[in-house]
Amino acid sequence: MANTYTQIHLQMVFAVQNRQSLIQKEWQEELYKYITGIVQNNNHKMLQVNGMPDHIHLLIGMRPSQSLSDLMKRVKGDSSEWINKKGFTRNRFSWQAGYGAFSYAKSQVPKVIRYIQHQEEHHRKKTFTEEYLDLLKTFEMEYDDRFVFQPVL
């Protein structure tokens, strides 16, 4: 797209199906690299990726050449297929339907990067559900409690 200039910074948050803690430290870094490859192969810029055993945060510089929903379909679909092919989990791995996406100004990017980098520390004080609902409220997003999460099994 010649002469198209954009500055789109998005944080996406998505959870493992039923919010199960399936992402293990032994293969977590490999998963983050795989997801980074998906983002980069779709011509976006990965700024930060990190998470916990039950969810992931991505911060990307998004290009306008692809819709967010198409990118997330690819990230979640390709990464779950990769996890299953690698046999990292006993049962079939999948991500929970849906995701949260939050936009930031360039001046906010360093703070968001630090926030994502320190997920483990952050979650000593706050559950994933509390964190996610805080994001929805901070960004003044309308939501229905019945559809925010599937119950933990």
C-alpha positions as CSV (number, residue, x, y, z in Angstrom):
1,M,0.0,0.0,0.0
2,A,2.0,2.9,-1.3
3,N,1.7,6.1,0.6
4,T,-0.2,4.5,3.5
5,Y,1.1,5.5,6.9
6,T,-0.3,4.0,10.0
7,Q,0.5,3.7,13.7
8,I,-1.7,1.0,15.2
9,H,-0.6,-0.6,18.4
10,L,-2.9,-3.4,19.7
11,Q,-2.8,-5.7,22.7
12,M,-4.6,-9.0,22.3
13,V,-5.5,-11.2,25.2
14,F,-6.8,-14.8,24.7
15,A,-7.2,-17.8,26.9
16,V,-6.7,-21.6,26.7
17,Q,-10.0,-23.4,26.3
18,N,-11.9,-23.5,29.7
19,R,-9.0,-21.4,31.1
20,Q,-7.0,-24.6,31.8
21,S,-3.4,-24.1,32.8
22,L,-1.9,-26.1,29.9
23,I,1.0,-23.9,28.7
24,Q,4.0,-25.4,30.4
25,K,7.3,-23.6,31.0
26,E,9.2,-26.3,29.1
27,W,7.6,-25.2,25.8
28,Q,6.3,-21.8,26.5
29,E,9.2,-19.9,24.9
30,E,8.9,-22.1,21.8
31,L,5.2,-21.2,21.6
32,Y,5.9,-17.5,21.9
33,K,8.5,-17.8,19.1
34,Y,6.0,-19.7,16.9
35,I,3.3,-17.1,17.5
36,T,5.8,-14.3,16.8
37,G,6.5,-16.0,13.4
38,I,2.8,-16.1,12.6
39,V,2.5,-12.3,13.4
40,Q,5.6,-11.5,11.4
41,N,4.7,-13.7,8.4
42,N,1.5,-11.7,8.2
43,N,3.5,-8.5,7.9
44,H,2.8,-7.2,11.4
45,K,5.4,-6.3,14.1
46,M,5.5,-8.3,17.4
47,L,6.4,-5.8,20.1
48,Q,5.9,-8.2,23.1
49,V,4.5,-11.6,23.9
50,N,4.1,-13.2,27.3
51,G,1.5,-14.9,29.4
52,M,0.6,-17.4,32.0
53,P,-0.2,-21.1,31.8
54,D,-3.9,-20.2,31.0
55,H,-3.6,-17.2,28.7
56,I,-1.4,-15.0,26.5
57,H,-0.9,-11.3,25.8
58,L,0.4,-10.0,22.5
59,L,1.3,-6.4,21.7
60,I,1.8,-5.8,18.0
61,G,2.3,-3.0,15.5
62,M,-0.6,-3.8,13.1
63,R,-0.5,-3.2,9.4
64,P,-3.8,-2.2,7.7
65,S,-3.4,-4.9,5.1
66,Q,-5.2,-7.6,7.2
67,S,-8.2,-7.5,9.5
68,L,-7.6,-8.2,13.2
69,S,-10.1,-11.1,13.1
70,D,-8.2,-12.7,10.2
71,L,-4.9,-12.3,12.1
72,M,-6.3,-13.7,15.3
73,K,-7.9,-16.7,13.5
74,R,-4.5,-17.5,12.0
75,V,-2.6,-17.0,15.3
76,K,-5.0,-19.1,17.3
77,G,-5.7,-21.7,14.7
78,D,-2.0,-22.2,13.6
79,S,-0.6,-22.2,17.1
80,S,-3.2,-24.7,18.4
81,E,-2.5,-27.0,15.4
82,W,1.3,-26.7,16.1
83,I,0.8,-27.5,19.8
84,N,-1.2,-30.6,18.9
85,K,1.3,-31.7,16.3
86,K,4.1,-31.3,18.9
87,G,2.1,-33.4,21.4
88,F,2.7,-30.9,24.2
89,T,-0.6,-31.7,25.9
90,R,-2.2,-35.1,26.7
91,N,-5.6,-34.1,25.2
92,R,-6.4,-32.0,22.2
93,F,-5.3,-28.3,22.8
94,S,-7.5,-25.4,21.7
95,W,-7.9,-21.8,22.5
96,Q,-11.1,-20.4,24.0
97,A,-13.4,-18.7,21.4
98,G,-12.9,-15.0,21.2
99,Y,-10.2,-12.6,22.4
100,G,-9.9,-9.1,23.8
101,A,-8.2,-6.4,21.7
102,F,-7.1,-3.0,23.1
103,S,-5.5,-0.1,21.3
104,Y,-2.8,2.2,22.5
105,A,-1.0,5.4,21.6
106,K,2.7,5.1,20.8
107,S,3.5,6.9,24.1
108,Q,1.8,4.1,26.0
109,V,3.7,1.2,24.3
110,P,6.6,1.1,26.7
111,K,4.3,0.8,29.7
112,V,2.2,-1.9,28.0
113,I,5.4,-3.8,27.2
114,R,6.5,-3.7,30.8
115,Y,3.0,-4.8,31.9
116,I,3.1,-7.8,29.5
117,Q,6.7,-8.7,30.5
118,H,5.8,-8.9,34.2
119,Q,2.7,-11.2,33.9
120,E,3.9,-13.7,36.5
121,E,4.5,-10.9,39.1
122,H,1.2,-9.3,38.2
123,H,-0.8,-12.5,38.6
124,R,0.4,-13.0,42.2
125,K,-2.0,-10.2,43.0
126,K,-4.8,-10.5,40.5
127,T,-6.5,-13.5,38.7
128,F,-6.8,-13.6,35.0
129,T,-10.5,-13.0,35.3
130,E,-9.9,-9.9,37.4
131,E,-7.3,-8.7,34.9
132,Y,-9.5,-9.2,31.9
133,L,-12.5,-7.6,33.4
134,D,-10.3,-4.6,34.5
135,L,-9.2,-4.2,30.9
136,L,-12.8,-4.3,29.6
137,K,-13.8,-1.7,32.2
138,T,-10.8,0.5,31.7
139,F,-11.5,0.6,28.0
140,E,-15.2,1.2,28.7
141,M,-16.2,-1.8,26.6
142,E,-19.7,-3.2,26.9
143,Y,-19.7,-6.9,27.7
144,D,-22.1,-9.6,28.9
145,D,-20.8,-11.6,31.9
146,R,-22.3,-14.8,30.4
147,F,-20.0,-14.6,27.4
148,V,-16.8,-13.3,28.8
149,F,-15.5,-16.7,29.8
150,Q,-16.4,-20.4,29.7
151,P,-16.3,-22.0,33.1
152,V,-13.2,-23.7,34.4
153,L,-13.7,-27.5,34.2
